[in-house]
Amino acid sequence: MIKHIVMFKLSENADGKTKKENLDTALDMLKNFKELIPVIKDFKAVSNAPNAPDSNCDLALICDFENIEDLNAYQTHPEHLKFGKFITKIRESRACIDYEY
């Protein structure tokens, strides 16, 4: 199995919207990811707790895949590409790790 964790720090204002508005849009885009992308075995989209430090990332995606081939298929899936296009416009930074377990 492959665990794919990606975290985003969002811009305070981007694409004409506040961080909160963009975070809400991102979470809405992600709510059906597991159903839309069949290679995903498990999926969570989580946001930073309201009282957590502002230096933390704002959004994390935690995904499980059967193997690296499924992760690679996810990377090129149209729904993932659509989300990637959106998040790239509103993020300050991105961190990612993929590990086998």
MIFITI-677214 format. One record per atom (N, C-alpha, C): atom name; x, y, z; residue in three letters. Coordinates in pm, 1 decimal, decimal comma. Each point is the difference from the previous one (the first is absolute). Layout:
<atom name="CA" u="X" v="Y" w="Z" resn="ALA"/>
...
//
This chain:
<atom name="N" u="84,7" v="-118,6" w="0,0" resn="MET"/>
<atom name="CA" u="-84,7" v="118,6" w="0,0" resn="MET"/>
<atom name="C" u="88,4" v="123,8" w="0,0" resn="MET"/>
<atom name="N" u="-53,5" v="106,2" w="-57,7" resn="ILE"/>
<atom name="CA" u="67,9" v="129,4" w="-6,0" resn="ILE"/>
<atom name="C" u="-86,2" v="103,0" w="72,7" resn="ILE"/>
<atom name="N" u="60,9" v="72,3" w="91,8" resn="LYS"/>
<atom name="CA" u="-66,0" v="113,4" w="66,0" resn="LYS"/>
<atom name="C" u="53,7" v="126,3" w="-66,0" resn="LYS"/>
<atom name="N" u="-91,0" v="84,3" w="-46,6" resn="HIS"/>
<atom name="CA" u="33,4" v="126,8" w="-66,4" resn="HIS"/>
<atom name="C" u="-56,9" v="111,4" w="87,2" resn="HIS"/>
<atom name="N" u="88,3" v="82,6" w="54,1" resn="ILE"/>
<atom name="CA" u="-42,4" v="111,9" w="83,8" resn="ILE"/>
<atom name="C" u="52,5" v="128,0" w="-64,4" resn="ILE"/>
<atom name="N" u="-89,7" v="90,7" w="-27,8" resn="VAL"/>
<atom name="CA" u="38,7" v="129,4" w="-56,7" resn="VAL"/>
<atom name="C" u="-65,2" v="109,8" w="83,1" resn="VAL"/>
<atom name="N" u="79,9" v="103,3" w="31,7" resn="MET"/>
<atom name="CA" u="-48,2" v="109,7" w="84,2" resn="MET"/>
<atom name="C" u="22,0" v="132,4" w="-71,7" resn="MET"/>
<atom name="N" u="-94,9" v="90,7" w="20,5" resn="PHE"/>
<atom name="CA" u="3,9" v="129,6" w="-66,4" resn="PHE"/>
<atom name="C" u="-12,6" v="112,6" w="102,4" resn="PHE"/>
<atom name="N" u="80,9" v="101,1" w="-17,3" resn="LYS"/>
<atom name="CA" u="-15,6" v="127,4" w="70,2" resn="LYS"/>
<atom name="C" u="-66,2" v="92,6" w="-101,3" resn="LYS"/>
<atom name="N" u="-115,1" v="53,4" w="33,2" resn="LEU"/>
<atom name="CA" u="-74,6" v="82,9" w="-94,1" resn="LEU"/>
<atom name="C" u="34,2" v="147,8" w="16,5" resn="LEU"/>
<atom name="N" u="-10,7" v="72,8" w="-109,2" resn="SER"/>
<atom name="CA" u="19,8" v="145,0" w="2,8" resn="SER"/>
<atom name="C" u="-115,4" v="65,7" w="75,3" resn="SER"/>
<atom name="N" u="28,6" v="110,5" w="66,8" resn="GLU"/>
<atom name="CA" u="-104,5" v="72,5" w="73,2" resn="GLU"/>
<atom name="C" u="-111,5" v="46,0" w="-93,5" resn="GLU"/>
<atom name="N" u="37,6" v="46,4" w="-117,7" resn="ASN"/>
<atom name="CA" u="-94,3" v="40,4" w="-103,8" resn="ASN"/>
<atom name="C" u="54,6" v="-49,4" w="-132,4" resn="ASN"/>
<atom name="N" u="-86,1" v="-64,6" w="-78,0" resn="ALA"/>
<atom name="CA" u="42,3" v="-50,7" w="-130,3" resn="ALA"/>
<atom name="C" u="-121,5" v="-18,4" w="-88,6" resn="ALA"/>
<atom name="N" u="18,2" v="27,9" w="-125,0" resn="ASP"/>
<atom name="CA" u="-107,1" v="-18,9" w="-97,9" resn="ASP"/>
<atom name="C" u="-125,5" v="77,6" w="39,4" resn="ASP"/>
<atom name="N" u="20,7" v="116,4" w="65,9" resn="GLY"/>
<atom name="CA" u="-111,2" v="86,7" w="38,3" resn="GLY"/>
<atom name="C" u="-78,1" v="-45,2" w="122,0" resn="GLY"/>
<atom name="N" u="53,5" v="-97,0" w="74,7" resn="LYS"/>
<atom name="CA" u="-72,3" v="-52,4" w="115,9" resn="LYS"/>
<atom name="C" u="92,6" v="-9,2" w="120,9" resn="LYS"/>
<atom name="N" u="-61,9" v="-8,4" w="117,6" resn="THR"/>
<atom name="CA" u="76,6" v="-16,4" w="123,3" resn="THR"/>
<atom name="C" u="48,3" v="-144,0" w="12,8" resn="THR"/>
<atom name="N" u="94,0" v="-20,1" w="92,5" resn="LYS"/>
<atom name="CA" u="48,3" v="-135,0" w="28,6" resn="LYS"/>
<atom name="C" u="-116,4" v="-91,5" w="37,7" resn="LYS"/>
<atom name="N" u="-87,9" v="45,5" w="86,3" resn="LYS"/>
<atom name="CA" u="-114,9" v="-79,7" w="45,2" resn="LYS"/>
<atom name="C" u="-89,6" v="-38,2" w="-117,7" resn="LYS"/>
<atom name="N" u="-28,8" v="94,7" w="-87,3" resn="GLU"/>
<atom name="CA" u="-84,0" v="-29,9" w="-116,7" resn="GLU"/>
<atom name="C" u="66,5" v="-103,9" w="-90,2" resn="GLU"/>
<atom name="N" u="130,0" v="16,2" w="-23,4" resn="ASN"/>
<atom name="CA" u="72,1" v="-95,2" w="-84,7" resn="ASN"/>
<atom name="C" u="11,1" v="-136,8" w="66,7" resn="ASN"/>
<atom name="N" u="18,6" v="-3,7" w="131,4" resn="LEU"/>
<atom name="CA" u="4,5" v="-126,9" w="71,8" resn="LEU"/>
<atom name="C" u="-134,5" v="-72,1" w="-11,9" resn="LEU"/>
<atom name="N" u="-108,6" v="73,4" w="18,3" resn="ASP"/>
<atom name="CA" u="-133,4" v="-59,8" w="-12,9" resn="ASP"/>
<atom name="C" u="-21,7" v="-55,6" w="-140,9" resn="ASP"/>
<atom name="N" u="43,9" v="72,8" w="-101,6" resn="THR"/>
<atom name="CA" u="-12,0" v="-47,1" w="-138,8" resn="THR"/>
<atom name="C" u="81,8" v="-126,6" w="-20,2" resn="THR"/>
<atom name="N" u="123,2" v="-0,6" w="52,6" resn="ALA"/>
<atom name="CA" u="86,2" v="-117,5" w="-13,3" resn="ALA"/>
<atom name="C" u="-64,3" v="-121,8" w="65,6" resn="ALA"/>
<atom name="N" u="-48,8" v="16,3" w="121,6" resn="LEU"/>
<atom name="CA" u="-63,3" v="-112,8" w="70,6" resn="LEU"/>
<atom name="C" u="-123,4" v="-49,7" w="-74,3" resn="LEU"/>
<atom name="N" u="-74,3" v="91,2" w="-59,2" resn="ASP"/>
<atom name="CA" u="-116,9" v="-39,6" w="-79,1" resn="ASP"/>
<atom name="C" u="42,4" v="-80,0" w="-123,4" resn="ASP"/>
<atom name="N" u="106,6" v="43,2" w="-65,6" resn="MET"/>
<atom name="CA" u="50,5" v="-71,6" w="-116,9" resn="MET"/>
<atom name="C" u="45,9" v="-141,4" w="36,6" resn="MET"/>
<atom name="N" u="46,5" v="-17,9" w="122,1" resn="LEU"/>
<atom name="CA" u="58,2" v="-126,9" w="43,4" resn="LEU"/>
<atom name="C" u="-100,0" v="-96,8" w="61,8" resn="LEU"/>
<atom name="N" u="-120,0" v="45,0" w="28,3" resn="LYS"/>
<atom name="CA" u="-92,2" v="-82,3" w="78,5" resn="LYS"/>
<atom name="C" u="-37,5" v="-132,5" w="-66,2" resn="LYS"/>
<atom name="N" u="6,9" v="-10,4" w="-131,7" resn="ASN"/>
<atom name="CA" u="-34,8" v="-124,6" w="-68,6" resn="ASN"/>
<atom name="C" u="119,1" v="-62,6" w="-72,0" resn="ASN"/>
<atom name="N" u="120,5" v="38,7" w="37,7" resn="PHE"/>
<atom name="CA" u="120,2" v="-48,9" w="-68,9" resn="PHE"/>
<atom name="C" u="7,1" v="-152,6" w="-1,6" resn="PHE"/>
<atom name="N" u="-26,9" v="-63,3" w="112,4" resn="LYS"/>
<atom name="CA" u="12,1" v="-146,8" w="7,1" resn="LYS"/>
<atom name="C" u="-96,3" v="-67,8" w="-97,0" resn="LYS"/>
<atom name="N" u="-120,3" v="52,9" w="-11,9" resn="GLU"/>
<atom name="CA" u="-97,5" v="-58,5" w="-91,6" resn="GLU"/>
<atom name="C" u="33,4" v="31,8" w="-146,2" resn="GLU"/>
<atom name="N" u="56,6" v="115,6" w="-25,2" resn="LEU"/>
<atom name="CA" u="30,4" v="42,5" w="-137,3" resn="LEU"/>
<atom name="C" u="127,8" v="-61,9" w="-55,7" resn="LEU"/>
<atom name="N" u="90,5" v="-39,6" w="89,3" resn="ILE"/>
<atom name="CA" u="129,3" v="-53,9" w="-42,9" resn="ILE"/>
<atom name="C" u="13,1" v="-140,6" w="59,0" resn="ILE"/>
<atom name="N" u="-36,9" v="-100,7" w="-77,2" resn="PRO"/>
<atom name="CA" u="-10,5" v="-136,8" w="53,5" resn="PRO"/>
<atom name="C" u="129,1" v="-60,7" w="54,6" resn="PRO"/>
<atom name="N" u="117,0" v="47,8" w="-40,8" resn="VAL"/>
<atom name="CA" u="125,4" v="-59,6" w="49,9" resn="VAL"/>
<atom name="C" u="29,5" v="37,9" w="144,9" resn="VAL"/>
<atom name="N" u="-71,0" v="97,8" w="54,0" resn="ILE"/>
<atom name="CA" u="18,7" v="39,6" w="140,2" resn="ILE"/>
<atom name="C" u="-63,8" v="-105,0" w="90,3" resn="ILE"/>
<atom name="N" u="79,3" v="-54,6" w="92,2" resn="LYS"/>
<atom name="CA" u="-51,4" v="-97,4" w="97,1" resn="LYS"/>
<atom name="C" u="-60,2" v="68,7" w="122,3" resn="LYS"/>
<atom name="N" u="64,2" v="107,2" w="45,4" resn="ASP"/>
<atom name="CA" u="-51,5" v="78,5" w="111,7" resn="ASP"/>
<atom name="C" u="41,3" v="144,5" w="-22,9" resn="ASP"/>
<atom name="N" u="-83,4" v="94,0" w="45,6" resn="PHE"/>
<atom name="CA" u="25,9" v="141,8" w="-26,6" resn="PHE"/>
<atom name="C" u="-57,0" v="85,0" w="112,0" resn="PHE"/>
<atom name="N" u="80,8" v="95,3" w="44,5" resn="LYS"/>
<atom name="CA" u="-45,1" v="101,3" w="95,1" resn="LYS"/>
<atom name="C" u="53,9" v="134,0" w="-45,5" resn="LYS"/>
<atom name="N" u="-84,1" v="100,7" w="5,5" resn="ALA"/>
<atom name="CA" u="41,6" v="139,1" w="-18,7" resn="ALA"/>
<atom name="C" u="-28,6" v="69,4" w="132,0" resn="ALA"/>
<atom name="N" u="104,3" v="57,1" w="61,9" resn="VAL"/>
<atom name="CA" u="-15,2" v="60,5" w="131,8" resn="VAL"/>
<atom name="C" u="57,1" v="141,1" w="-0,5" resn="VAL"/>
<atom name="N" u="-59,1" v="83,6" w="84,7" resn="SER"/>
<atom name="CA" u="50,5" v="137,4" w="12,3" resn="SER"/>
<atom name="C" u="53,7" v="20,7" w="140,9" resn="SER"/>
<atom name="N" u="89,6" v="96,0" w="11,2" resn="ASN"/>
<atom name="CA" u="63,7" v="33,5" w="126,8" resn="ASN"/>
<atom name="C" u="-105,7" v="40,6" w="103,2" resn="ASN"/>
<atom name="N" u="17,3" v="-42,7" w="122,4" resn="ALA"/>
<atom name="CA" u="-93,3" v="36,7" w="107,2" resn="ALA"/>
<atom name="C" u="0,1" v="152,1" w="19,0" resn="ALA"/>
<atom name="N" u="-115,5" v="57,8" w="30,2" resn="PRO"/>
<atom name="CA" u="-11,1" v="146,4" w="10,8" resn="PRO"/>
<atom name="C" u="98,4" v="63,7" w="97,5" resn="PRO"/>
<atom name="N" u="30,6" v="-66,6" w="110,8" resn="ASN"/>
<atom name="CA" u="88,8" v="58,4" w="100,6" resn="ASN"/>
<atom name="C" u="144,5" v="-46,1" w="-12,6" resn="ASN"/>
<atom name="N" u="30,8" v="-75,8" w="-106,1" resn="ALA"/>
<atom name="CA" u="137,4" v="-46,0" w="-22,5" resn="ALA"/>
<atom name="C" u="85,2" v="116,8" w="-51,0" resn="ALA"/>
<atom name="N" u="131,0" v="-10,6" w="9,1" resn="PRO"/>
<atom name="CA" u="86,6" v="108,6" w="-44,2" resn="PRO"/>
<atom name="C" u="-21,4" v="36,3" w="-147,9" resn="PRO"/>
<atom name="N" u="6,8" v="128,1" w="-28,0" resn="ASP"/>
<atom name="CA" u="-14,6" v="47,7" w="-137,4" resn="ASP"/>
<atom name="C" u="114,1" v="-46,8" w="-89,6" resn="ASP"/>
<atom name="N" u="110,4" v="-38,1" w="59,7" resn="SER"/>
<atom name="CA" u="114,2" v="-47,0" w="-78,6" resn="SER"/>
<atom name="C" u="-23,4" v="-140,3" w="-57,5" resn="SER"/>
<atom name="N" u="-100,1" v="-71,2" w="51,1" resn="ASN"/>
<atom name="CA" u="-33,8" v="-132,8" w="-52,5" resn="ASN"/>
<atom name="C" u="-52,3" v="10,4" w="-142,4" resn="ASN"/>
<atom name="N" u="1,0" v="-112,6" w="-68,9" resn="CYS"/>
<atom name="CA" u="-67,3" v="-6,8" w="-129,7" resn="CYS"/>
<atom name="C" u="-150,1" v="12,0" w="22,5" resn="CYS"/>
<atom name="N" u="-70,2" v="41,6" w="-103,8" resn="ASP"/>
<atom name="CA" u="-144,4" v="21,4" w="10,5" resn="ASP"/>
<atom name="C" u="-82,6" v="-120,6" w="-42,2" resn="ASP"/>
<atom name="N" u="55,2" v="-80,0" w="-90,6" resn="LEU"/>
<atom name="CA" u="-75,2" v="-109,8" w="-59,7" resn="LEU"/>
<atom name="C" u="93,3" v="-118,2" w="-21,4" resn="LEU"/>
<atom name="N" u="-50,0" v="-120,3" w="29,3" resn="ALA"/>
<atom name="CA" u="76,8" v="-121,2" w="-26,3" resn="ALA"/>
<atom name="C" u="-89,9" v="-102,7" w="-67,8" resn="ALA"/>
<atom name="N" u="57,8" v="-72,6" w="-94,5" resn="LEU"/>
<atom name="CA" u="-66,2" v="-113,0" w="-64,2" resn="LEU"/>
<atom name="C" u="76,0" v="-124,6" w="42,1" resn="LEU"/>
<atom name="N" u="-71,6" v="-98,8" w="48,4" resn="ILE"/>
<atom name="CA" u="60,7" v="-123,8" w="46,4" resn="ILE"/>
<atom name="C" u="-65,9" v="-113,1" w="-78,5" resn="ILE"/>
<atom name="N" u="78,7" v="-64,3" w="-85,8" resn="CYS"/>
<atom name="CA" u="-54,9" v="-99,2" w="-93,3" resn="CYS"/>
<atom name="C" u="74,9" v="-131,2" w="11,9" resn="CYS"/>
<atom name="N" u="-72,5" v="-109,1" w="-20,8" resn="ASP"/>
<atom name="CA" u="59,3" v="-133,1" w="-6,7" resn="ASP"/>
<atom name="C" u="-23,3" v="-57,8" w="-139,0" resn="ASP"/>
<atom name="N" u="105,0" v="-64,9" w="-51,5" resn="PHE"/>
<atom name="CA" u="-6,0" v="-66,1" w="-130,2" resn="PHE"/>
<atom name="C" u="55,9" v="-140,5" w="13,8" resn="PHE"/>
<atom name="N" u="-49,4" v="-89,5" w="-81,2" resn="GLU"/>
<atom name="CA" u="46,5" v="-138,4" w="1,2" resn="GLU"/>
<atom name="C" u="147,7" v="-9,4" w="-36,1" resn="GLU"/>
<atom name="N" u="44,4" v="82,6" w="-95,8" resn="ASN"/>
<atom name="CA" u="137,3" v="-6,7" w="-49,8" resn="ASN"/>
<atom name="C" u="37,4" v="131,9" w="-67,3" resn="ASN"/>
<atom name="N" u="125,1" v="10,6" w="-40,8" resn="ILE"/>
<atom name="CA" u="49,0" v="124,6" w="-60,7" resn="ILE"/>
<atom name="C" u="-66,3" v="26,5" w="-134,5" resn="ILE"/>
<atom name="N" u="-38,3" v="-104,6" w="-70,5" resn="GLU"/>
<atom name="CA" u="-68,7" v="18,0" w="-127,3" resn="GLU"/>
<atom name="C" u="-135,4" v="69,3" w="19,5" resn="GLU"/>
<atom name="N" u="-70,1" v="-36,8" w="106,3" resn="ASP"/>
<atom name="CA" u="-127,0" v="66,1" w="30,1" resn="ASP"/>
<atom name="C" u="21,4" v="145,9" w="40,2" resn="ASP"/>
<atom name="N" u="105,1" v="26,8" w="75,8" resn="LEU"/>
<atom name="CA" u="32,8" v="138,9" w="33,7" resn="LEU"/>
<atom name="C" u="29,1" v="78,9" w="-127,0" resn="LEU"/>
<atom name="N" u="74,8" v="-57,8" w="-91,2" resn="ASN"/>
<atom name="CA" u="30,4" v="68,9" w="-125,5" resn="ASN"/>
<atom name="C" u="-125,6" v="22,3" w="-83,4" resn="ASN"/>
<atom name="N" u="-93,0" v="-95,5" w="1,7" resn="ALA"/>
<atom name="CA" u="-126,9" v="16,9" w="-71,8" resn="ALA"/>
<atom name="C" u="-81,1" v="114,0" w="62,3" resn="ALA"/>
<atom name="N" u="1,3" v="8,7" w="131,3" resn="TYR"/>
<atom name="CA" u="-66,9" v="110,0" w="71,0" resn="TYR"/>
<atom name="C" u="56,6" v="135,6" w="-42,8" resn="TYR"/>
<atom name="N" u="131,4" v="6,9" w="-10,6" resn="GLN"/>
<atom name="CA" u="65,9" v="126,3" w="-34,5" resn="GLN"/>
<atom name="C" u="-46,6" v="55,4" w="-134,8" resn="GLN"/>
<atom name="N" u="-41,1" v="-87,2" w="-90,9" resn="THR"/>
<atom name="CA" u="-41,0" v="44,2" w="-133,8" resn="THR"/>
<atom name="C" u="-151,2" v="-5,5" w="-20,5" resn="THR"/>
<atom name="N" u="-74,6" v="-36,2" w="103,8" resn="HIS"/>
<atom name="CA" u="-145,8" v="-5,9" w="-11,3" resn="HIS"/>
<atom name="C" u="-55,9" v="142,2" w="-19,1" resn="HIS"/>
<atom name="N" u="-100,9" v="17,3" w="-87,3" resn="PRO"/>
<atom name="CA" u="-55,9" v="133,8" w="-25,8" resn="PRO"/>
<atom name="C" u="-47,4" v="74,9" w="124,7" resn="PRO"/>
<atom name="N" u="-58,3" v="-69,1" w="97,7" resn="GLU"/>
<atom name="CA" u="-45,5" v="68,6" w="122,1" resn="GLU"/>
<atom name="C" u="118,6" v="52,0" w="81,0" resn="GLU"/>
<atom name="N" u="107,0" v="-78,2" w="6,2" resn="HIS"/>
<atom name="CA" u="120,0" v="44,2" w="69,6" resn="HIS"/>
<atom name="C" u="63,4" v="117,4" w="-72,1" resn="HIS"/>
<atom name="N" u="4,9" v="-5,7" w="-131,2" resn="LEU"/>
<atom name="CA" u="57,8" v="110,3" w="-78,3" resn="LEU"/>
<atom name="C" u="-81,0" v="128,2" w="17,6" resn="LEU"/>
<atom name="N" u="-132,5" v="-12,6" w="5,9" resn="LYS"/>
<atom name="CA" u="-85,9" v="117,3" w="21,5" resn="LYS"/>
<atom name="C" u="28,2" v="61,5" w="136,8" resn="LYS"/>
<atom name="N" u="10,7" v="-85,4" w="102,3" resn="PHE"/>
<atom name="CA" u="32,1" v="50,5" w="133,6" resn="PHE"/>
<atom name="C" u="139,0" v="63,4" w="1,2" resn="PHE"/>
<atom name="N" u="96,0" v="-64,3" w="-64,2" resn="GLY"/>
<atom name="CA" u="135,9" v="53,2" w="-6,0" resn="GLY"/>
<atom name="C" u="6,6" v="138,4" w="-62,2" resn="GLY"/>
<atom name="N" u="-76,7" v="20,6" w="-104,2" resn="LYS"/>
<atom name="CA" u="-3,8" v="131,6" w="-65,3" resn="LYS"/>
<atom name="C" u="-53,7" v="106,0" w="95,8" resn="LYS"/>
<atom name="N" u="-103,6" v="-35,8" w="76,6" resn="PHE"/>
<atom name="CA" u="-57,4" v="92,7" w="97,0" resn="PHE"/>
<atom name="C" u="97,3" v="28,7" w="114,3" resn="PHE"/>
<atom name="N" u="52,6" v="-104,8" w="62,0" resn="ILE"/>
<atom name="CA" u="82,5" v="17,7" w="119,9" resn="ILE"/>
<atom name="C" u="129,7" v="74,4" w="-31,7" resn="ILE"/>
<atom name="N" u="52,7" v="-17,7" w="-119,8" resn="THR"/>
<atom name="CA" u="122,7" v="69,5" w="-38,9" resn="THR"/>
<atom name="C" u="-19,4" v="151,6" w="1,6" resn="THR"/>
<atom name="N" u="-119,8" v="45,9" w="-33,2" resn="LYS"/>
<atom name="CA" u="-28,2" v="143,9" w="-2,8" resn="LYS"/>
<atom name="C" u="-12,6" v="60,7" w="138,6" resn="LYS"/>
<atom name="N" u="-30,9" v="-82,0" w="100,4" resn="ILE"/>
<atom name="CA" u="-31,8" v="56,5" w="131,8" resn="ILE"/>
<atom name="C" u="98,5" v="-38,3" w="109,5" resn="ILE"/>
<atom name="N" u="102,0" v="-75,0" w="-32,1" resn="ARG"/>
<atom name="CA" u="93,0" v="-47,0" w="102,9" resn="ARG"/>
<atom name="C" u="127,0" v="83,0" w="6,1" resn="ARG"/>
<atom name="N" u="56,1" v="5,5" w="119,8" resn="GLU"/>
<atom name="CA" u="133,4" v="57,5" w="19,7" resn="GLU"/>
<atom name="C" u="105,4" v="-108,5" w="-11,4" resn="GLU"/>
<atom name="N" u="-32,0" v="-118,6" w="55,5" resn="SER"/>
<atom name="CA" u="97,5" v="-107,6" w="-1,4" resn="SER"/>
<atom name="C" u="-71,2" v="-135,2" w="2,6" resn="SER"/>
<atom name="N" u="81,0" v="-103,3" w="-31,7" resn="ARG"/>
<atom name="CA" u="-49,2" v="-137,6" w="-4,4" resn="ARG"/>
<atom name="C" u="111,1" v="-90,3" w="53,7" resn="ARG"/>
<atom name="N" u="-39,2" v="-100,4" w="77,4" resn="ALA"/>
<atom name="CA" u="93,6" v="-102,1" w="46,2" resn="ALA"/>
<atom name="C" u="-67,0" v="-135,3" w="-22,1" resn="ALA"/>
<atom name="N" u="80,0" v="-99,3" w="-36,8" resn="CYS"/>
<atom name="CA" u="-57,2" v="-130,2" w="-31,2" resn="CYS"/>
<atom name="C" u="95,9" v="-110,8" w="41,7" resn="CYS"/>
<atom name="N" u="-58,8" v="-113,6" w="38,0" resn="ILE"/>
<atom name="CA" u="77,9" v="-122,1" w="23,2" resn="ILE"/>
<atom name="C" u="-84,1" v="-118,4" w="-47,3" resn="ILE"/>
<atom name="N" u="66,7" v="-96,3" w="-60,6" resn="ASP"/>
<atom name="CA" u="-61,4" v="-126,1" w="-40,7" resn="ASP"/>
<atom name="C" u="82,9" v="-110,2" w="63,1" resn="ASP"/>
<atom name="N" u="-62,5" v="-88,5" w="77,0" resn="TYR"/>
<atom name="CA" u="77,7" v="-107,7" w="61,5" resn="TYR"/>
<atom name="C" u="-76,5" v="-131,7" w="-8,6" resn="TYR"/>
<atom name="N" u="76,6" v="-106,8" w="2,5" resn="GLU"/>
<atom name="CA" u="-56,8" v="-134,3" w="-2,4" resn="GLU"/>
<atom name="C" u="-23,1" v="-46,9" w="143,5" resn="GLU"/>
<atom name="N" u="-107,4" v="-72,5" w="17,0" resn="TYR"/>
<atom name="CA" u="-27,1" v="-59,2" w="131,7" resn="TYR"/>
<atom name="C" u="-64,7" v="-135,9" w="-16,1" resn="TYR"/>
//
